């Protein structure tokens, strides 16, 4: 099992973004009443190689690629490259920064950002009469 | 949900597409800012790299989110098949989807191997969403080093 909880940090130095060439991970972002959840594909990144930072509504995810490249540059088929991942995601909803959690499993980073004031949100089911 | 698969009769088209993809990949490696972020249909899944040395053929594929025990890998003759399923986090009625970029759902990809391999000696492992397959070549396909001796008279 490669799942491991990842510490969420406050962003220290905003100027570091974009300094180095990086892959941009594909993301799915879903929301429910309680939280916004970001799923990011970062194949080849071990749980130890992930950093997650959140500041001013911006989530910054980074992954250091751990898989050694092949000992050749002469590929028969080459469809992807080796390298680190980095992406900024703006979250357009107030988030409870202290309760953000993240885990990495099989090369997918999942970050859960609980909505601020979500405790007050309640789903009310509307039923058809006689249903 | 997106289902990806390849079909025998599409092979020439896929080869062409693979070449086109390769060109674009090279372009996006030079200019990452132009890389399309929502472009699942334009790529084969999983993306893979293949290379060789004298005795082996190596294949590596990006399969994030696929548990190793749910991956199907088969080698028959000169064809390797990799199949599985990626969960769709956007599925479910109670969730709102804010962004959908990842390729999800069932996939099955057939890969033509350029040389004959010994199916019984194939080894595969997965780490952090990357599959590595090591395929020993059949004797006839192996590269033999021939030592050239200098003739002294």
Interface residues (C-beta under 8 A of the other chain):
Chain A: X2 X21 X22 X23 X24 X26 X27 X28 X29 X30 X31 X32 X33 X36 X37 X39 X41 X42 X43 X44 X45 X46 X66 X67 X70 X72 X74 X75 X76 X77 X78 X79 X80 X81 X104 X105 X106 X107 X108 X123
Chain B: X18 X21 X22 X25 X29 X32 X35 X37 X43 X44 X47 X48 X49 X50 X51 X52 X53 X57 X58 X60 X62 X63 X64 X65 X66 X67 X68 X89 X90 X94 X95 X96 X97 X98 X99 X100 X101 X102 X103 X104 X111 X114 X126 X127 X128 X129 X130
